[in-house]
Amino acid sequence: MPEIPEMETYKNYLQLSVLDKRIVGTEITRARSTNVPTDEFVRWVQDTSIEQVLRYGKYLILALSSGKALCAHMMLDGRMYYEVAGEPVELPGRSHIRLKFADHSILHFCDLRLGYLKLLAPSQVDAIKEGLGLDPLDAEFSLAAFLNILSGKRGMIKPLLMDQKNISGIGNAYSNEILFAAGILPERKTPTLTDGERDRLYGVIPDLLQQAIAKGGYIEEPFASWDKLSGGMIPYFKVYDRTGQPCLQCGEPIKQKTVGGRNAYYCLTCQH
């Protein structure tokens, strides 16, 4: 599932590609990929322009000139693709929703079997934002705020990092990488973390996410024909999806087990 680096990459590309462009055509081939009837979706989206592209955790918000907004959540398999007129097209999946622009470019939302593109009122967008924890890339994500999030928690640290009500935007891949970088095992109970470990974990979170953004995240499928960045983080993963491979720090094999219902990857030598 795309996490902060992948959705931030999408956000940056959308700001470059579709900001202020007028939508002249809308096609929906899978009605369940949105939340309103097709005719209502078209009525509010057609002949509007995208005025802002925002990210809240794993959600992308496309604010429209009509006063409504489009909320995209990719879930497991959803992808976006920006088709430029006259350029070769290799869609990353089946196009379920298409936004066509006045310059003949097309924004495809593909494989939205679990993901969606919802039409929302401003109050509904506010409700999404209010239901999320702090974004680790926001200025409000201070050491004091992070320690407050940890305060009183009794469970394991990996599920805590992935709980969107605690911290928004971190999922399975980066929670594994963050804990490895901080030298903390995913099953550690939060109260057992020392002050030094808490401080180190706080520092690792935004730093690792920013590194992943700079490398293009882990979605391999490009956003457009000119996108040479997406997926660039994959070779830099230290533990995620590397079961049995040697740890890049000590050489011991990377372990894998289920923690909090999700796959955890870790090194028993480098993490404690």
Secondary structure, 3 states (H helix, E strand, C coil): CCCHHHHHHHHHHHHHHCCCCEEEEEEECCHHHCCCCHHHHHHHHCCCEEEEEEEECCEEEEEECCCCEEEEECCCCCEEEEECCCCCCCCCCCEEEEEEECCCCEEEEECCCCCEEEEECHHHHHHHHHCCCECCCCCCCCHHHHHHHHCCCCCEHHHHHHCCCCECCCCHHHHHHHHHHHCCCCCCEHHHCCHHHHHHHHHHHHHHHHHHHHHCCCCCCCCCCCCCCCCCCHHHCCCCCCCCCECCCCCCECEEEEECCEEEEECCCCCC
